[in-house]
Amino acid sequence: MRSLRRSRRLRDRRYGSWYVAEHRFRIMRSYAQTVLFTAVGSPLVYLYATGVGLASLVDGNLGDNAVNGVSYLAFLAPALLASSAIAVASEEFTYPIMLGFKWNPTFFGMNASSIQPGQIINGIVISVAARMLITCVIFYVFMLVFGAVPGPLGFVAVLVALLTGLAFGALVMAYTATLKDDTGQLAMVQRFVILPMTLFSGTFFPLDVLPPYLQWIGWISPLWHGTELSRVFAYGMPEPIWLSMVHVLYLATLLAVGWVWARRLTAERLNK
Amino acid sequence: MPEPVIVSQNLVKRYQDFVAVDGISFEVAPGESFGLLGPNGAGKSTTMRMIGAVSTRTSGDLSVLGLDPNAYGPEIRSQLGVVPQENNLDMELKVRENLLVYGRYFGLPRARVARRADELLEFAQLADKAGAKVDDLSGGMKRRLTIARALINDPRILLLDEPTTGLDPQARHILWDRLFRLKEQGTTLLLTTHYMDEAEQLCDRLVVVDKGRIMAEGSPADLIRRYSSREVLEVRFGSTQNAEVAGRIEGYGERVDVLPDRILVYSDSGENELERMTAAGLRPITSLVRRSSLEDVFLRLTGRNLIE
């Protein structure tokens, strides 16, 4: 009987998170077409519409170096990149969590095996990060194709977008884990959190264009922090180094808080 | 006697003011098929969850495979197979895929999981459904798939919470047959049920649980012997007449129970009691002599029916 303690301790304890991620990848494979279609289609549509349509309007009115001394497309593209990570987060950290706890309670099945509650959350974060990375890399390739990346360090913006998406997503995941029933809360998050966040995070225009009493939305918005940091790398947007550090720290803190909170909620919810 | 695989002593689970499990003690030997029989809300599932190391006990001692579930949850769970009351198969995956991902949770190599999955699909009579969507399976098939999934890690103990609730009679019999095979192979089974026929079919030994407490313990035959008679005569005189007739047959058999819809006479020979009744001029609308069952034991112990 004692040997059980020694021999079985290890593998499942150590790699449990990866096994959960494997499970998620298998599920994603069943909608891989959608994943790829949105990953390819959205940069195409957004960059084309903004690069050809909106940008020509802005540049036509304000000159070629309209914002921060670069074209409007170059200004906009890093923000859209960060938004694409947020879009993945808002999809993968909401309904799949609700599903696992409630509609098709697979989390309870996982928890009955050697998997621990925290590993379920880790596995989900790993799998979503992978999908997000693929989406952002494809987006970045289109940015290059459209000539929207003047700076040599532009590729770092992909990692910034990833951090942004995960930071926001971890909080959404934790919030979703608190929901016993979905009576429209997740749709409200889409409408009253994600949409305003996109509009007031300096995505389409710099934050300082807004009246001061609206600028705070940007300051607390992970998307604003991510977008600003992306711009620093994409085209060398002038910004004091301490502010760039604040962006990183803020995003990392949100990610850590959301992650830990989600793990704790999951442990509480699965231990009945 | 071999070292028991489950030892529960004075196990208690309390949710705020509600006591779900109120001091349950029992032991399960390796290879034994042990049942928790009781009505809904008796605390069976809660007990199962504590044994399954997914619910922290409020007090008492519990040891599963020699380990304390509070401290060694993953280690214990790696040796258990769990069939929960509600299927939680992954609807987004195909039948065979459900086994593949689950096997990986136990750290088993992919090739071994794949081999085992095919064996188990055979065992569960689902081989031709390997590529089907879980949603397209019948209730009985889903249940068998859940059992197959629970066996993927060759568990030392299989926990089954209400394995056949909601299944039609044919599906139940197929399932019992599969479980009986496992029992023959020496798998330790721990199951909860509110069906006495299920308990009689599958359990070597069981405890009757009501309101979080154990009312009696023993083998099905033993419990029937102790708390009931060999046979039971069931007679119906019509709902308005039953109570009136009851007065006239007092002293029949070993005991008489008057239920709202029928009267039960416990006796070694139901036929004799029926003859005696007829001789006394009583004419029941229907009469039935049957073997005594765990239902009768439960009625005797609690004064209530199992399924209310």
Interface residues (C-beta under 8 A of the other chain):
Chain A: M1 R2 L4 R5 R8 R9 R11 D12 R13 Y15 G16 Y19 V20 E22 H23 R26 I27 S30 N104 P105 T106 F108 G109 M110 N111 A112 S113 S114 I115 Q116 L270 N271 K272
Chain B: E3 T46 R49 G52 V54 S55 T56 L65 G66 L67 Y72 G73 P74 E75 R77 S78 Q79 L80 V82 P84 E86 N88 L89 D90 M91 E92 L93 E97 L100 V101 Y102 R104 Y105 F106 G107 R149 N153
